[in-house]
């Protein structure tokens, strides 16, 4: 399945989606209005090496809850992402059994290459 998990209120997500020139058949899921399910996060986890790689340490709640001072387990990362949408590193692009996580230039460029090869 070709899908993007994003936040519609995030200008960076919107810019990246526009930049990607998405081919037909892509699903967009605004994680604020349609929260991520356990099945969806487990599918993402299968394509990456850890829940931690899907977790945003830039989220305001990360600092507010003092999580940077705690040692979190993989289950903790999974549960925080399921609990609050801001903990998912965005956007997450799923394309042909590949996953692209976050908004770094190299990630966006890799996604563009994969989408238009």
Order of alpha helices (4+ residues) and beta strands (2+ residues): beta-alpha-beta-alpha-alpha-alpha-beta-beta-alpha
